[in-house]
Amino acid sequence: MKFTHREMVLAGLMAAFMVVVTVVTRIPFVYAVVPFSLQPLVAVLAGVLLGARTGALSMVVYLLLGLAGLPVFATEPFGGVMYLLKPTFGFLLAQVPAAYIAGRLLENRGPASLYRYIIASLAGMAVIYLIGLPYIYGTLNFYLGKATSIMAVLKIGFIPFFVWDLLKAVVVGLLARAIHRRLPRYSSKYK
């Protein structure tokens, strides 16, 4: 699977944008197992804006930067391989397939209406939950040894964020469609 220079540059720029958004929006005084974050918005935006392959590549680059030890993640220790053991790492891991699926839903299917943009964004958000919530459950129950029910996982990782993530998906749909309509490459395809 080869990437063009353009795709690599766009992936790098989106990964850098993810780093900036994550670092700028860290809220140190709020303690929660799952902190509020704009990362899902950026991950889904990457897929919808850049397409499935390039959007997913940008999220892989972001993950590799963090796992290499750079302080680019939202909570302490902010980076390194040990981050794999944090209950919230599943949400980060899910950003790769979320970007891919969101981008894939818009590719090669005729004109992209606002409705399709929002559906693609919602699908990306759903992927983040489908991977992130079981990861929390597994990490809390099997690695940390804290007996946690499925309902408890939903209370800490889904219920407080669901409405916000619906709103983020709508924002992604509106933003990506507006950007695509202004780019000559996309203007006839995304009306």
Order of alpha helices (4+ residues) and beta strands (2+ residues): alpha-alpha-alpha-alpha-alpha-alpha-alpha-alpha
